[in-house]
Amino acid sequence: MNHPWVVIPTYNEKENIEQMVKRLFALSLENLSVLIVDDNSPDGTAGIVKSLQAQFPRLHISVRDKKNGLGPAYIHGFTLSLSKGADSIVQMDADFSHDPHDVPRLLHALHDADLVIGSRYSHGISIINWPLRRLLISIFGNVYANIITGMPYKDVTGGFKAWRADTLKSMNIQSVHADGYGFQIAMNHRAWKMKKRIIEVPIIFTERR
């Protein structure tokens, strides 16, 4: 992928965002751009990002008026990235629950797929520091989603994924109105129904910093 973008929604991530940005650009991925979609965080997250833009010319930020949900934030970020020429997009969290060092792995896998899911469950359970109750809710949530939708994937609720730009362009993403886990399921399901090539790459998920 010649023009990869990473889209990260943020709300009150001042403790993490600077290190996340620096870790991503330290990956030395050619032509990498990073877009922060901030929901007008009262803790000054946007200001920190703006202060880093002189150091990282490919760092972008879009500040929305208010906190308006994860799904709309991603739709906004995808749309903006595509308009600026992204040929692939990685979506991830700012809180280091998603390891930035996995970004190249997801992008590499995208050469043979339209959507790559960073999967917590494709090789057993790869989650660190989650209480048992939350883990069980996640596992059964995925099982339930698979039963309802028919999708064959182990992790349809996770938010660490890589998309081909052409895939997103073909999906009419503006019509996706789900949020949270529902957004992740809806996007995966739409790609699956369109017979896109979807693969899972194992990741280790760590509870947010």
Contacts in CASP RR format, 6 or more apart in sequence:
PFRMAT RR
TARGET T0000
AUTHOR 0000-0000-0000
METHOD contacts of the structure
MODEL  1
MNHPWVVIPTYNEKENIEQMVKRLFALSLENLSVLIVDDNSPDGTAGIVK
SLQAQFPRLHISVRDKKNGLGPAYIHGFTLSLSKGADSIVQMDADFSHDP
HDVPRLLHALHDADLVIGSRYSHGISIINWPLRRLLISIFGNVYANIITG
MPYKDVTGGFKAWRADTLKSMNIQSVHADGYGFQIAMNHRAWKMKKRIIE
VPIIFTERR
1 87 0 8 1.000
1 88 0 8 1.000
1 107 0 8 1.000
1 110 0 8 1.000
1 111 0 8 1.000
2 30 0 8 1.000
2 31 0 8 1.000
2 87 0 8 1.000
3 31 0 8 1.000
3 33 0 8 1.000
3 85 0 8 1.000
3 86 0 8 1.000
3 87 0 8 1.000
3 88 0 8 1.000
4 29 0 8 1.000
4 31 0 8 1.000
4 32 0 8 1.000
4 33 0 8 1.000
4 86 0 8 1.000
4 87 0 8 1.000
4 88 0 8 1.000
4 89 0 8 1.000
4 90 0 8 1.000
4 107 0 8 1.000
5 32 0 8 1.000
5 33 0 8 1.000
5 34 0 8 1.000
5 35 0 8 1.000
5 81 0 8 1.000
5 84 0 8 1.000
5 86 0 8 1.000
5 88 0 8 1.000
5 89 0 8 1.000
5 90 0 8 1.000
6 24 0 8 1.000
6 32 0 8 1.000
6 33 0 8 1.000
6 34 0 8 1.000
6 35 0 8 1.000
6 89 0 8 1.000
6 90 0 8 1.000
6 91 0 8 1.000
6 92 0 8 1.000
6 103 0 8 1.000
7 35 0 8 1.000
7 37 0 8 1.000
7 74 0 8 1.000
7 77 0 8 1.000
7 78 0 8 1.000
7 81 0 8 1.000
7 89 0 8 1.000
7 90 0 8 1.000
7 91 0 8 1.000
7 92 0 8 1.000
8 20 0 8 1.000
8 34 0 8 1.000
8 35 0 8 1.000
8 36 0 8 1.000
8 37 0 8 1.000
8 91 0 8 1.000
8 92 0 8 1.000
8 93 0 8 1.000
8 94 0 8 1.000
9 37 0 8 1.000
9 38 0 8 1.000
9 39 0 8 1.000
9 70 0 8 1.000
9 71 0 8 1.000
9 73 0 8 1.000
9 74 0 8 1.000
9 77 0 8 1.000
9 93 0 8 1.000
9 94 0 8 1.000
10 17 0 8 1.000
10 36 0 8 1.000
10 37 0 8 1.000
10 38 0 8 1.000
10 39 0 8 1.000
10 41 0 8 1.000
10 45 0 8 1.000
10 94 0 8 1.000
11 38 0 8 1.000
11 39 0 8 1.000
11 41 0 8 1.000
11 45 0 8 1.000
11 67 0 8 1.000
12 41 0 8 1.000
12 42 0 8 1.000
12 43 0 8 1.000
12 45 0 8 1.000
13 20 0 8 1.000
13 41 0 8 1.000
13 43 0 8 1.000
13 45 0 8 1.000
13 94 0 8 1.000
13 95 0 8 1.000
14 41 0 8 1.000
14 43 0 8 1.000
14 44 0 8 1.000
14 45 0 8 1.000
14 48 0 8 1.000
15 209 0 8 1.000
16 94 0 8 1.000
16 95 0 8 1.000
16 96 0 8 1.000
16 209 0 8 1.000
17 36 0 8 1.000
17 45 0 8 1.000
17 48 0 8 1.000
17 49 0 8 1.000
17 94 0 8 1.000
18 48 0 8 1.000
18 52 0 8 1.000
19 96 0 8 1.000
20 94 0 8 1.000
20 96 0 8 1.000
20 100 0 8 1.000
21 34 0 8 1.000
21 36 0 8 1.000
21 49 0 8 1.000
21 52 0 8 1.000
21 56 0 8 1.000
21 59 0 8 1.000
22 52 0 8 1.000
23 100 0 8 1.000
23 101 0 8 1.000
24 32 0 8 1.000
24 34 0 8 1.000
24 100 0 8 1.000
24 103 0 8 1.000
25 32 0 8 1.000
25 34 0 8 1.000
25 56 0 8 1.000
25 58 0 8 1.000
25 59 0 8 1.000
27 100 0 8 1.000
27 101 0 8 1.000
27 103 0 8 1.000
27 104 0 8 1.000
29 103 0 8 1.000
29 104 0 8 1.000
29 107 0 8 1.000
31 58 0 8 1.000
32 58 0 8 1.000
33 58 0 8 1.000
33 59 0 8 1.000
33 60 0 8 1.000
33 81 0 8 1.000
33 84 0 8 1.000
33 86 0 8 1.000
34 56 0 8 1.000
34 58 0 8 1.000
34 59 0 8 1.000
34 60 0 8 1.000
35 60 0 8 1.000
35 61 0 8 1.000
35 62 0 8 1.000
35 77 0 8 1.000
35 80 0 8 1.000
35 81 0 8 1.000
36 45 0 8 1.000
36 46 0 8 1.000
36 49 0 8 1.000
36 59 0 8 1.000
36 60 0 8 1.000
36 61 0 8 1.000
36 62 0 8 1.000
36 94 0 8 1.000
37 61 0 8 1.000
37 62 0 8 1.000
37 64 0 8 1.000
37 73 0 8 1.000
37 74 0 8 1.000
37 76 0 8 1.000
37 77 0 8 1.000
37 80 0 8 1.000
38 45 0 8 1.000
38 46 0 8 1.000
38 49 0 8 1.000
38 61 0 8 1.000
38 62 0 8 1.000
38 63 0 8 1.000
38 64 0 8 1.000
39 63 0 8 1.000
39 64 0 8 1.000
39 66 0 8 1.000
39 67 0 8 1.000
39 68 0 8 1.000
39 69 0 8 1.000
39 73 0 8 1.000
40 46 0 8 1.000
40 63 0 8 1.000
40 64 0 8 1.000
40 65 0 8 1.000
40 66 0 8 1.000
40 67 0 8 1.000
46 61 0 8 1.000
46 63 0 8 1.000
49 59 0 8 1.000
49 61 0 8 1.000
50 61 0 8 1.000
52 59 0 8 1.000
53 59 0 8 1.000
53 60 0 8 1.000
53 61 0 8 1.000
60 80 0 8 1.000
60 84 0 8 1.000
62 76 0 8 1.000
62 77 0 8 1.000
62 80 0 8 1.000
64 73 0 8 1.000
64 76 0 8 1.000
69 179 0 8 1.000
69 180 0 8 1.000
70 179 0 8 1.000
70 180 0 8 1.000
70 183 0 8 1.000
71 176 0 8 1.000
71 178 0 8 1.000
71 179 0 8 1.000
71 180 0 8 1.000
71 183 0 8 1.000
72 179 0 8 1.000
74 91 0 8 1.000
74 183 0 8 1.000
75 173 0 8 1.000
75 174 0 8 1.000
75 176 0 8 1.000
78 89 0 8 1.000
78 91 0 8 1.000
78 163 0 8 1.000
78 168 0 8 1.000
78 173 0 8 1.000
79 173 0 8 1.000
79 174 0 8 1.000
81 89 0 8 1.000
82 89 0 8 1.000
82 165 0 8 1.000
82 168 0 8 1.000
82 169 0 8 1.000
85 165 0 8 1.000
86 165 0 8 1.000
87 164 0 8 1.000
87 165 0 8 1.000
88 107 0 8 1.000
88 110 0 8 1.000
88 162 0 8 1.000
88 163 0 8 1.000
88 164 0 8 1.000
88 165 0 8 1.000
89 162 0 8 1.000
89 163 0 8 1.000
89 165 0 8 1.000
89 168 0 8 1.000
90 103 0 8 1.000
90 106 0 8 1.000
90 107 0 8 1.000
90 160 0 8 1.000
90 161 0 8 1.000
90 162 0 8 1.000
90 163 0 8 1.000
91 159 0 8 1.000
91 160 0 8 1.000
91 161 0 8 1.000
91 162 0 8 1.000
91 163 0 8 1.000
92 98 0 8 1.000
92 100 0 8 1.000
92 103 0 8 1.000
92 159 0 8 1.000
92 160 0 8 1.000
93 159 0 8 1.000
93 160 0 8 1.000
93 208 0 8 1.000
95 208 0 8 1.000
95 209 0 8 1.000
96 206 0 8 1.000
96 208 0 8 1.000
96 209 0 8 1.000
97 205 0 8 1.000
97 206 0 8 1.000
97 207 0 8 1.000
97 208 0 8 1.000
98 159 0 8 1.000
98 160 0 8 1.000
98 203 0 8 1.000
98 205 0 8 1.000
99 203 0 8 1.000
99 204 0 8 1.000
99 206 0 8 1.000
102 118 0 8 1.000
102 160 0 8 1.000
102 201 0 8 1.000
102 203 0 8 1.000
103 162 0 8 1.000
105 201 0 8 1.000
106 116 0 8 1.000
106 118 0 8 1.000
106 160 0 8 1.000
106 161 0 8 1.000
106 162 0 8 1.000
106 201 0 8 1.000
107 116 0 8 1.000
107 162 0 8 1.000
109 116 0 8 1.000
109 162 0 8 1.000
109 199 0 8 1.000
109 201 0 8 1.000
110 116 0 8 1.000
110 162 0 8 1.000
110 163 0 8 1.000
110 164 0 8 1.000
112 197 0 8 1.000
112 199 0 8 1.000
113 164 0 8 1.000
113 197 0 8 1.000
113 198 0 8 1.000
113 199 0 8 1.000
114 163 0 8 1.000
114 164 0 8 1.000
114 166 0 8 1.000
114 167 0 8 1.000
114 191 0 8 1.000
114 196 0 8 1.000
114 197 0 8 1.000
114 198 0 8 1.000
115 161 0 8 1.000
115 162 0 8 1.000
115 163 0 8 1.000
115 164 0 8 1.000
115 167 0 8 1.000
115 188 0 8 1.000
115 191 0 8 1.000
115 196 0 8 1.000
115 197 0 8 1.000
115 198 0 8 1.000
115 199 0 8 1.000
116 161 0 8 1.000
116 162 0 8 1.000
116 163 0 8 1.000
116 198 0 8 1.000
116 199 0 8 1.000
116 200 0 8 1.000
116 201 0 8 1.000
117 153 0 8 1.000
117 155 0 8 1.000
117 156 0 8 1.000
117 158 0 8 1.000
117 160 0 8 1.000
117 161 0 8 1.000
117 188 0 8 1.000
117 198 0 8 1.000
117 199 0 8 1.000
117 200 0 8 1.000
117 201 0 8 1.000
118 155 0 8 1.000
118 158 0 8 1.000
118 159 0 8 1.000
118 160 0 8 1.000
118 161 0 8 1.000
118 200 0 8 1.000
118 201 0 8 1.000
118 202 0 8 1.000
118 203 0 8 1.000
119 153 0 8 1.000
119 154 0 8 1.000
119 155 0 8 1.000
119 200 0 8 1.000
119 201 0 8 1.000
119 202 0 8 1.000
119 203 0 8 1.000
120 126 0 8 1.000
120 127 0 8 1.000
120 138 0 8 1.000
120 155 0 8 1.000
120 158 0 8 1.000
120 203 0 8 1.000
120 204 0 8 1.000
120 205 0 8 1.000
121 139 0 8 1.000
121 142 0 8 1.000
121 154 0 8 1.000
121 155 0 8 1.000
122 154 0 8 1.000
122 155 0 8 1.000
122 200 0 8 1.000
122 201 0 8 1.000
122 202 0 8 1.000
123 202 0 8 1.000
125 135 0 8 1.000
125 139 0 8 1.000
126 202 0 8 1.000
126 203 0 8 1.000
126 204 0 8 1.000
126 205 0 8 1.000
127 135 0 8 1.000
127 138 0 8 1.000
127 204 0 8 1.000
127 205 0 8 1.000
127 206 0 8 1.000
127 207 0 8 1.000
128 204 0 8 1.000
128 205 0 8 1.000
128 206 0 8 1.000
128 207 0 8 1.000
129 206 0 8 1.000
129 207 0 8 1.000
130 138 0 8 1.000
130 205 0 8 1.000
130 207 0 8 1.000
138 157 0 8 1.000
141 157 0 8 1.000
141 181 0 8 1.000
142 154 0 8 1.000
142 155 0 8 1.000
142 156 0 8 1.000
142 157 0 8 1.000
145 151 0 8 1.000
145 156 0 8 1.000
145 157 0 8 1.000
145 185 0 8 1.000
146 152 0 8 1.000
146 153 0 8 1.000
146 156 0 8 1.000
149 156 0 8 1.000
149 185 0 8 1.000
149 189 0 8 1.000
149 192 0 8 1.000
151 188 0 8 1.000
151 189 0 8 1.000
151 192 0 8 1.000
153 188 0 8 1.000
153 192 0 8 1.000
153 198 0 8 1.000
153 200 0 8 1.000
154 200 0 8 1.000
155 200 0 8 1.000
156 184 0 8 1.000
156 185 0 8 1.000
156 188 0 8 1.000
156 189 0 8 1.000
157 181 0 8 1.000
157 182 0 8 1.000
157 184 0 8 1.000
157 185 0 8 1.000
158 181 0 8 1.000
158 184 0 8 1.000
159 184 0 8 1.000
160 203 0 8 1.000
160 205 0 8 1.000
161 184 0 8 1.000
167 191 0 8 1.000
167 196 0 8 1.000
170 194 0 8 1.000
171 187 0 8 1.000
171 190 0 8 1.000
171 191 0 8 1.000
171 194 0 8 1.000
173 187 0 8 1.000
176 183 0 8 1.000
176 186 0 8 1.000
176 187 0 8 1.000
176 190 0 8 1.000
178 185 0 8 1.000
178 186 0 8 1.000
188 198 0 8 1.000
191 198 0 8 1.000
192 198 0 8 1.000
END
